[in-house]
Amino acid sequence: ALTWIKDNKLITYGTNIKITNLESKKISELRKKFSFEPVELKNYEDNLYFLGSKNIYKISNALVKPAEELEWLKSTEAEKIPGNFVAFDLDSTIYVITSERKLAALFKGELVKLIDLDFDIKPGTELFNLGDKRLLTVDKETKLTRIIDDAGDLKVSYDLSSAEIIKDAYFDKSDSTLYILSPTKIWSLKL
């Protein structure tokens, strides 16, 4: 189950998608109709986006009045992107990294840029949009984080090997800090 909190609302993903308003104590439930298990779930402007291995679905106004999901990425566009989707992040553009060392920039369901990366992308890698045309990858297996620009060029990398295991990562845009969860500690890295 994945959870996410915004404006006193909690979203739980499991068999169905449940949205709980903590103030009114009301629960909305959506039956998922897509036939894949999402790799990741993210929000942008009250919309929920689900990343599959070769597709992206969107639920509009999920926190206000959820509507049925729709396939956001056109299948003809997905075919242009080599490899399986590993991670994504978004603002007005959706950035996706793939198992074939690619970074895809997508806008309104269409591929606008496809870039080769100089490093391997492993399952479980996290991707965060830092703004200012910079992206951050966190590889939990190699314990390495990289800042790249939207052209895929490496700007800086950080060794996270002090964390014995990386269970999860979160980037807080408000204070430009990466938080790493390990079994015994929470690490922070100011970027």
RODREN-123162 format. One record per residue: x, y, z of N, C-alpha, C in turn. Coordinates in pm, 1 decimal. Layout:
<atoms>
[atom [X,Y,Z],[X,Y,Z],[X,Y,Z]]
...
</atoms>
This chain:
<atoms>
[atom [83.9,-119.1,0.0],[0.0,0.0,0.0],[87.6,124.4,0.0]]
[atom [49.4,221.0,-77.7],[118.6,348.7,-83.3],[30.0,452.8,-18.3]]
[atom [88.4,544.4,54.5],[8.5,649.4,116.1],[70.0,784.4,85.3]]
[atom [-13.9,884.2,86.9],[30.1,1019.7,57.0],[-64.8,1114.6,127.6]]
[atom [-13.6,1218.2,192.8],[-97.3,1311.4,267.1],[-82.6,1450.2,207.6]]
[atom [-195.9,1517.3,185.8],[-197.9,1656.1,141.6],[-328.3,1717.8,188.2]]
[atom [-320.1,1837.7,244.3],[-440.0,1909.6,287.3],[-533.4,1821.7,368.5]]
[atom [-479.4,1752.2,468.3],[-557.0,1664.8,556.3],[-626.9,1552.1,481.9]]
[atom [-568.8,1508.9,371.8],[-623.4,1395.8,297.0],[-516.5,1289.0,285.4]]
[atom [-560.5,1166.8,296.2],[-473.0,1050.8,292.9],[-516.9,962.5,177.3]]
[atom [-423.1,920.2,95.4],[-454.7,831.5,-15.8],[-385.5,698.4,9.4]]
[atom [-461.6,591.6,4.4],[-409.4,457.2,24.0],[-434.6,378.4,-103.4]]
[atom [-331.4,315.4,-151.8],[-342.6,236.2,-272.3],[-326.5,90.0,-236.7]]
[atom [-421.7,11.9,-276.5],[-417.5,-132.5,-256.7],[-501.0,-195.0,-365.9]]
[atom [-597.6,-279.6,-328.5],[-689.5,-335.8,-426.4],[-768.6,-224.9,-494.2]]
[atom [-808.3,-126.5,-413.3],[-875.5,-7.1,-464.0],[-796.2,114.1,-416.9]]
[atom [-836.3,229.9,-463.4],[-774.4,355.0,-421.6],[-871.0,421.5,-324.9]]
[atom [-825.9,447.3,-202.6],[-911.2,510.1,-102.1],[-856.2,647.7,-69.0]]
[atom [-944.4,745.9,-66.3],[-908.0,882.0,-31.3],[-984.6,917.5,95.0]]
[atom [-909.5,942.8,202.7],[-970.9,972.3,332.0],[-949.6,1119.1,365.3]]
[atom [-1059.4,1189.7,390.7],[-1052.7,1327.9,436.0],[-1049.7,1323.1,588.3]]
[atom [-936.9,1361.5,648.1],[-920.0,1349.9,792.4],[-1006.1,1450.2,869.4]]
[atom [-1042.5,1562.5,806.3],[-1127.1,1661.0,873.9],[-1271.9,1615.1,880.0]]
[atom [-1327.4,1576.3,765.5],[-1468.5,1535.4,761.6],[-1487.1,1387.4,791.7]]
[atom [-1377.3,1312.6,796.1],[-1378.3,1168.5,821.9],[-1459.9,1092.0,718.0]]
[atom [-1454.9,1141.0,593.7],[-1522.9,1073.5,482.8],[-1419.7,1000.1,398.8]]
[atom [-1462.1,886.0,346.6],[-1374.5,805.5,262.1],[-1437.5,793.5,123.8]]
[atom [-1360.2,828.9,21.9],[-1399.8,805.8,-116.9],[-1320.8,686.1,-165.4]]
[atom [-1384.3,605.2,-246.0],[-1314.7,487.0,-295.6],[-1330.7,477.9,-445.8]]
[atom [-1220.0,450.2,-512.1],[-1219.5,430.7,-657.4],[-1173.0,289.2,-686.4]]
[atom [-1242.9,223.2,-773.0],[-1195.9,93.1,-817.9],[-1098.9,117.8,-932.0]]
[atom [-981.0,60.0,-919.9],[-885.7,76.7,-1028.8],[-925.5,-15.3,-1143.2]]
[atom [-918.9,39.7,-1261.4],[-958.0,-39.2,-1377.2],[-840.2,-72.4,-1467.9]]
[atom [-724.4,-12.4,-1440.0],[-611.0,-46.6,-1523.7],[-560.1,-184.8,-1485.1]]
[atom [-500.6,-250.7,-1582.4],[-464.9,-392.1,-1564.2],[-315.2,-411.7,-1539.0]]
[atom [-253.7,-320.2,-1465.2],[-111.8,-335.6,-1432.6],[-90.9,-294.5,-1288.0]]
[atom [18.5,-341.5,-1232.6],[55.6,-303.3,-1096.9],[151.2,-185.7,-1107.4]]
[atom [113.2,-68.4,-1057.9],[199.2,49.7,-1073.2],[334.4,33.2,-1005.0]]
[atom [436.0,86.8,-1071.5],[570.3,93.4,-1016.1],[574.7,206.4,-913.7]]
[atom [503.4,316.1,-943.2],[504.5,434.9,-859.0],[373.7,511.1,-872.5]]
[atom [344.0,590.4,-770.7],[225.7,677.0,-767.5],[272.9,815.5,-725.4]]
[atom [233.9,918.4,-800.7],[270.8,1055.8,-764.8],[151.9,1147.5,-789.7]]
[atom [158.0,1265.1,-727.5],[52.3,1363.1,-747.7],[108.4,1490.8,-807.5]]
[atom [20.5,1563.3,-875.6],[53.0,1695.8,-925.7],[-79.1,1770.2,-942.0]]
[atom [-91.2,1881.6,-872.6],[-210.4,1965.7,-879.4],[-339.2,1885.0,-862.5]]
[atom [-348.2,1807.4,-755.8],[-464.9,1726.4,-719.9],[-493.3,1610.0,-813.8]]
[atom [-406.9,1585.8,-909.9],[-420.7,1470.9,-998.5],[-324.7,1361.8,-953.2]]
[atom [-365.3,1237.1,-968.4],[-278.4,1123.7,-936.6],[-229.1,1061.6,-1066.2]]
[atom [-101.3,1028.7,-1068.2],[-40.5,965.0,-1184.2],[17.3,831.8,-1139.8]]
[atom [-7.2,727.7,-1217.7],[39.8,592.4,-1189.7],[135.7,551.6,-1301.0]]
[atom [256.1,510.6,-1262.4],[355.4,467.2,-1358.9],[354.9,316.0,-1367.5]]
[atom [333.9,264.1,-1488.3],[347.0,121.5,-1514.9],[478.9,96.4,-1585.6]]
[atom [505.1,-26.8,-1622.4],[632.6,-57.0,-1686.8],[642.5,2.9,-1827.0]]
[atom [528.7,32.2,-1890.6],[529.8,95.0,-2023.4],[410.8,189.6,-2042.9]]
[atom [353.3,239.4,-1932.2],[240.3,330.4,-1948.0],[225.5,421.7,-1826.3]]
[atom [145.7,525.8,-1842.5],[114.9,619.3,-1734.0],[-35.5,644.4,-1737.5]]
[atom [-99.1,628.3,-1621.8],[-241.2,657.8,-1608.1],[-258.4,777.7,-1516.4]]
[atom [-368.3,847.3,-1535.8],[-396.6,967.7,-1457.3],[-539.4,962.2,-1404.4]]
[atom [-556.4,1003.9,-1277.6],[-689.6,1025.9,-1221.9],[-699.2,1175.5,-1194.2]]
[atom [-785.6,1242.7,-1267.6],[-801.2,1387.3,-1253.3],[-875.3,1421.1,-1125.5]]
[atom [-836.0,1531.9,-1063.0],[-900.9,1584.9,-942.5],[-920.8,1479.6,-834.4]]
[atom [-822.8,1396.8,-813.2],[-835.4,1285.6,-718.1],[-865.1,1332.1,-576.6]]
[atom [-817.9,1450.6,-539.0],[-841.2,1498.1,-402.7],[-968.6,1580.6,-389.7]]
[atom [-1028.0,1618.0,-500.4],[-1148.5,1700.7,-496.8],[-1270.4,1615.4,-529.6]]
[atom [-1281.2,1575.8,-655.4],[-1389.6,1488.5,-700.6],[-1328.3,1390.6,-799.6]]
[atom [-1283.9,1276.3,-749.2],[-1211.9,1183.6,-836.2],[-1295.3,1136.4,-954.1]]
[atom [-1231.4,1132.3,-1068.1],[-1294.0,1079.5,-1189.3],[-1224.6,948.1,-1223.9]]
[atom [-1280.5,878.1,-1317.7],[-1218.7,752.1,-1360.2],[-1081.7,779.7,-1420.7]]
[atom [-995.1,681.0,-1410.4],[-860.9,699.6,-1463.3],[-862.0,694.9,-1615.2]]
[atom [-762.9,758.3,-1673.2],[-747.2,753.1,-1817.2],[-601.0,730.3,-1848.9]]
[atom [-577.1,670.1,-1962.3],[-440.1,644.8,-2003.4],[-380.6,776.7,-2048.9]]
[atom [-279.8,826.4,-1975.8],[-222.0,957.3,-2003.6],[-121.7,950.2,-2117.4]]
[atom [-38.2,846.8,-2119.3],[64.3,832.5,-2222.2],[8.8,752.1,-2338.9]]
[atom [11.3,812.1,-2455.6],[-37.9,743.8,-2575.1],[51.7,623.9,-2605.3]]
[atom [-9.9,510.4,-2641.0],[68.4,387.9,-2664.2],[168.6,406.3,-2778.4]]
[atom [135.5,485.6,-2878.8],[230.2,510.4,-2988.9],[353.1,585.4,-2938.7]]
[atom [335.3,669.8,-2837.7],[447.9,743.1,-2779.6],[530.1,651.4,-2689.2]]
[atom [463.3,564.9,-2612.9],[534.5,471.7,-2524.2],[625.9,379.8,-2603.9]]
[atom [583.9,341.4,-2723.8],[664.1,253.2,-2808.7],[795.6,317.8,-2850.7]]
[atom [803.1,449.5,-2849.7],[924.5,522.0,-2889.4],[1030.6,522.9,-2778.7]]
[atom [993.9,477.3,-2658.1],[1083.4,484.2,-2542.0],[1136.5,344.4,-2512.0]]
[atom [1266.4,319.7,-2534.7],[1323.4,186.6,-2510.7],[1327.4,150.6,-2361.9]]
[atom [1303.2,23.1,-2333.8],[1313.4,-27.8,-2197.5],[1186.7,-9.4,-2116.6]]
[atom [1188.1,-68.7,-1998.1],[1075.7,-55.1,-1904.8],[1093.7,69.7,-1820.1]]
[atom [982.6,131.6,-1784.1],[986.9,249.8,-1699.8],[1023.5,207.1,-1558.0]]
[atom [1118.1,278.6,-1496.2],[1165.4,246.0,-1362.8],[1113.7,346.3,-1259.9]]
[atom [1119.6,475.5,-1292.9],[1077.0,579.7,-1199.0],[1036.8,704.0,-1277.3]]
[atom [960.9,792.3,-1209.0],[921.2,916.7,-1272.9],[899.4,1026.0,-1170.0]]
[atom [898.6,1149.0,-1219.2],[858.4,1264.6,-1139.4],[802.2,1366.7,-1236.1]]
[atom [731.0,1464.2,-1182.2],[659.6,1553.3,-1270.4],[640.3,1691.7,-1212.8]]
[atom [625.9,1785.3,-1304.2],[568.9,1916.7,-1280.8],[478.5,1933.9,-1401.9]]
[atom [494.4,2032.3,-1483.6],[413.0,2036.7,-1605.3],[463.3,1934.5,-1707.3]]
[atom [586.7,1890.6,-1693.5],[646.9,1785.3,-1775.3],[665.2,1661.9,-1688.1]]
[atom [644.7,1544.5,-1746.4],[673.0,1419.6,-1675.5],[807.0,1367.4,-1726.0]]
[atom [896.3,1337.2,-1631.0],[1026.3,1278.3,-1663.0],[1023.1,1132.2,-1620.3]]
[atom [1068.6,1044.4,-1709.5],[1070.8,900.1,-1684.1],[1211.6,848.7,-1712.1]]
[atom [1264.5,763.9,-1622.3],[1389.7,694.4,-1650.4],[1357.1,548.2,-1676.7]]
[atom [1434.9,487.0,-1767.3],[1405.2,349.8,-1808.0],[1522.4,256.3,-1782.6]]
[atom [1491.7,128.0,-1790.4],[1592.0,23.5,-1771.3],[1698.0,23.5,-1881.4]]
[atom [1673.2,93.8,-1989.7],[1768.6,101.2,-2101.2],[1851.4,229.3,-2097.4]]
[atom [1868.1,288.0,-1975.3],[1950.4,408.2,-1956.2],[1899.7,527.0,-2037.0]]
[atom [1769.7,546.2,-2036.3],[1707.9,657.8,-2107.7],[1636.3,749.6,-2009.8]]
[atom [1633.7,877.3,-2044.0],[1553.2,977.4,-1975.6],[1457.3,1032.8,-2078.9]]
[atom [1327.2,1017.1,-2053.4],[1225.1,1066.4,-2145.8],[1152.8,1183.7,-2081.0]]
[atom [1136.5,1290.6,-2157.9],[1055.9,1404.4,-2114.8],[924.6,1397.0,-2192.6]]
[atom [812.4,1400.2,-2119.3],[680.3,1384.6,-2179.6],[595.1,1505.2,-2145.5]]
[atom [515.5,1549.8,-2243.2],[426.6,1663.4,-2220.6],[294.3,1634.7,-2291.0]]
[atom [186.3,1643.9,-2216.2],[51.2,1618.0,-2268.2],[42.8,1484.4,-2341.1]]
[atom [104.8,1382.6,-2282.8],[95.2,1247.8,-2336.8],[184.4,1218.2,-2454.5]]
[atom [274.6,1310.4,-2486.2],[362.4,1289.0,-2600.6],[508.1,1303.1,-2560.5]]
[atom [593.9,1227.4,-2628.2],[737.7,1232.2,-2605.6],[793.3,1359.5,-2668.2]]
[atom [861.0,1441.8,-2587.3],[921.3,1564.4,-2640.5],[1073.8,1557.0,-2644.0]]
[atom [1132.4,1468.7,-2561.1],[1278.2,1456.1,-2559.7],[1314.9,1318.1,-2507.5]]
[atom [1412.8,1253.9,-2572.3],[1464.5,1124.3,-2529.1],[1616.2,1135.3,-2523.8]]
[atom [1672.8,1109.5,-2407.4],[1814.7,1133.3,-2382.9],[1880.6,1005.3,-2332.2]]
[atom [2003.9,980.3,-2377.2],[2084.4,869.8,-2325.3],[2149.3,912.3,-2194.9]]
[atom [2148.2,822.7,-2096.0],[2215.9,847.0,-1968.6],[2346.8,769.4,-1966.0]]
[atom [2444.8,819.1,-1891.9],[2576.8,755.8,-1884.8],[2590.8,659.5,-1767.6]]
[atom [2478.5,621.2,-1706.7],[2484.7,529.9,-1592.9],[2364.0,436.8,-1598.5]]
[atom [2379.1,321.5,-1533.4],[2273.0,221.6,-1532.7],[2157.7,264.9,-1443.0]]
[atom [2038.5,225.7,-1481.1],[1917.3,249.7,-1402.3],[1867.7,113.1,-1357.3]]
[atom [1866.1,93.0,-1227.3],[1823.8,-35.5,-1170.9],[1682.8,-23.8,-1114.0]]
[atom [1606.9,-133.7,-1108.3],[1476.1,-129.6,-1042.8],[1491.8,-77.7,-900.1]]
[atom [1399.4,5.2,-856.4],[1405.6,62.5,-722.9],[1472.5,199.1,-720.0]]
[atom [1531.6,241.9,-832.2],[1589.6,375.9,-838.5],[1478.3,478.2,-826.9]]
[atom [1503.3,583.8,-752.8],[1405.8,692.8,-735.8],[1447.7,809.3,-824.6]]
[atom [1348.8,887.9,-869.8],[1373.4,1006.5,-951.5],[1297.7,1123.2,-891.0]]
[atom [1366.7,1237.3,-875.6],[1304.5,1357.6,-821.3],[1338.0,1476.0,-911.4]]
[atom [1238.2,1557.0,-940.4],[1256.8,1679.2,-1017.5],[1295.0,1789.5,-919.5]]
[atom [1416.2,1841.9,-931.2],[1463.8,1945.9,-840.1],[1420.4,2085.3,-883.5]]
[atom [1367.5,2097.9,-1003.6],[1338.9,2229.6,-1059.6],[1464.1,2280.5,-1128.9]]
[atom [1456.3,2397.4,-1189.1],[1570.6,2457.1,-1258.8],[1634.8,2359.9,-1357.5]]
[atom [1552.8,2277.9,-1422.0],[1598.7,2182.1,-1522.9],[1701.7,2083.3,-1469.3]]
[atom [1686.8,2045.9,-1340.4],[1775.2,1947.7,-1278.8],[1691.7,1834.2,-1221.1]]
[atom [1746.8,1713.1,-1229.8],[1681.8,1593.6,-1177.3],[1778.4,1522.0,-1084.6]]
[atom [1722.5,1447.9,-990.3],[1801.0,1373.5,-892.5],[1761.6,1227.3,-900.9]]
[atom [1861.5,1138.3,-914.2],[1834.6,994.5,-907.3],[1895.1,941.1,-777.9]]
[atom [1824.8,846.5,-716.1],[1875.7,779.2,-596.5],[1872.6,629.9,-624.8]]
[atom [1991.6,570.8,-635.5],[2003.3,427.7,-659.7],[2020.7,360.2,-523.7]]
[atom [1915.8,289.8,-480.3],[1916.4,226.6,-347.3],[2017.2,112.5,-338.0]]
[atom [2042.4,45.1,-448.8],[2132.9,-69.2,-447.8],[2279.3,-25.0,-438.0]]
[atom [2320.5,67.4,-522.5],[2460.5,113.0,-520.9],[2484.5,224.4,-419.0]]
[atom [2376.0,275.1,-359.4],[2383.0,382.9,-259.5],[2452.6,506.1,-316.6]]
[atom [2406.6,544.1,-435.5],[2463.7,658.3,-504.9],[2350.1,747.6,-554.0]]
[atom [2365.6,875.5,-533.8],[2267.4,970.4,-586.4],[2337.7,1062.6,-684.7]]
[atom [2266.8,1096.8,-791.0],[2324.4,1180.4,-896.2],[2230.5,1296.0,-927.3]]
[atom [2289.0,1412.4,-950.7],[2212.1,1525.1,-1002.0],[2250.2,1539.9,-1148.7]]
[atom [2148.8,1536.2,-1234.2],[2170.0,1551.4,-1378.3],[2086.3,1669.3,-1426.4]]
[atom [2125.1,1724.3,-1539.6],[2041.7,1828.1,-1598.4],[1943.5,1762.3,-1695.3]]
[atom [1852.8,1841.8,-1751.8],[1750.2,1782.0,-1838.8],[1806.1,1739.1,-1974.1]]
[atom [1937.4,1755.1,-1994.6],[2003.7,1700.3,-2112.5],[2071.1,1567.1,-2078.4]]
[atom [2059.7,1523.7,-1951.0],[2115.5,1396.7,-1907.3],[2259.8,1404.8,-1861.6]]
[atom [2318.4,1524.6,-1861.5],[2457.8,1540.4,-1820.5],[2470.1,1537.1,-1668.9]]
[atom [2566.5,1459.9,-1619.7],[2591.5,1448.0,-1477.3],[2653.3,1577.1,-1424.5]]
[atom [2594.4,1634.0,-1320.0],[2645.7,1757.0,-1259.4],[2722.7,1727.6,-1131.1]]
[atom [2670.9,1637.0,-1048.6],[2737.0,1600.6,-923.9],[2679.6,1467.3,-876.8]]
[atom [2759.6,1391.2,-803.1],[2708.7,1267.3,-743.5],[2750.5,1262.8,-597.4]]
[atom [2671.6,1190.8,-518.4],[2696.4,1177.2,-375.1],[2696.4,1029.7,-338.6]]
[atom [2793.4,990.3,-256.5],[2803.5,854.8,-206.5],[2719.2,844.4,-79.3]]
[atom [2623.4,753.1,-77.5],[2535.7,733.8,37.9],[2567.1,604.2,112.0]]
[atom [2690.0,553.8,96.3],[2723.5,423.2,153.8],[2724.4,422.7,306.9]]
[atom [2719.2,538.8,370.4],[2708.5,541.6,517.4],[2576.9,481.2,565.1]]
[atom [2475.6,486.1,480.5],[2347.4,422.1,512.7],[2360.3,273.8,477.4]]
[atom [2347.4,185.5,577.0],[2367.4,42.8,551.8],[2267.2,-12.4,450.6]]
[atom [2143.4,31.5,457.8],[2038.6,-6.4,362.5],[1953.9,117.5,338.4]]
[atom [1919.2,142.8,212.8],[1828.7,253.9,183.1],[1690.7,194.6,160.1]]
[atom [1599.7,220.2,253.4],[1463.0,168.3,242.0],[1376.1,260.7,157.8]]
[atom [1395.2,392.9,173.4],[1313.4,488.7,101.3],[1387.4,621.0,93.3]]
[atom [1342.9,705.6,0.9],[1402.6,837.8,-16.0],[1290.9,937.2,-43.2]]
[atom [1310.7,1059.8,3.5],[1213.4,1167.0,-17.6],[1290.0,1297.5,-36.5]]
[atom [1251.5,1374.6,-137.6],[1314.1,1504.3,-158.7],[1214.5,1613.5,-123.3]]
[atom [1254.1,1702.0,-32.6],[1171.5,1815.4,8.9],[1216.7,1938.1,-70.2]]
[atom [1133.9,1980.7,-166.5],[1168.5,2095.0,-251.1],[1175.5,2224.8,-172.5]]
[atom [1095.9,2235.9,-65.3],[1090.7,2362.5,8.1],[1224.0,2398.0,73.2]]
[atom [1302.1,2298.2,113.6],[1432.7,2329.3,172.5],[1547.6,2256.9,101.2]]
[atom [1522.1,2206.4,-19.1],[1624.3,2139.8,-101.5],[1702.8,2034.3,-24.1]]
[atom [1630.2,1947.9,43.4],[1693.9,1844.0,123.3],[1643.8,1706.4,82.2]]
[atom [1737.5,1613.8,65.4],[1706.1,1474.2,38.0],[1709.1,1399.9,170.9]]
[atom [1602.6,1326.5,200.7],[1595.5,1245.0,322.0],[1603.1,1098.9,281.2]]
[atom [1688.7,1024.0,350.5],[1709.0,882.0,323.4],[1668.6,804.3,448.1]]
[atom [1581.7,706.1,431.7],[1538.9,621.6,542.7],[1617.1,490.8,538.1]]
[atom [1687.4,462.1,648.0],[1755.4,333.5,663.1],[1689.8,263.5,782.1]]
[atom [1722.5,137.4,809.4],[1655.7,67.2,919.2],[1673.9,132.9,1056.7]]
[atom [1784.8,204.7,1077.4],[1809.3,259.6,1211.3],[1821.3,411.9,1216.1]]
[atom [1826.7,477.3,1100.4],[1847.5,622.3,1097.8],[1771.8,687.6,983.3]]
[atom [1753.8,818.0,995.7],[1708.4,900.4,883.9],[1824.0,994.5,851.7]]
[atom [1871.5,987.4,730.4],[1983.2,1069.4,685.2],[1927.1,1188.5,608.1]]
[atom [1994.6,1302.0,613.8],[1953.2,1416.7,533.3],[2074.7,1470.0,458.2]]
[atom [2048.2,1514.6,337.1],[2153.0,1569.7,251.2],[2099.6,1697.1,190.0]]
[atom [2157.4,1809.5,228.7],[2118.3,1939.7,175.7],[2180.4,1954.2,37.3]]
[atom [2096.9,1981.8,-61.8],[2148.1,1992.7,-200.0],[2153.7,2137.1,-245.4]]
</atoms>
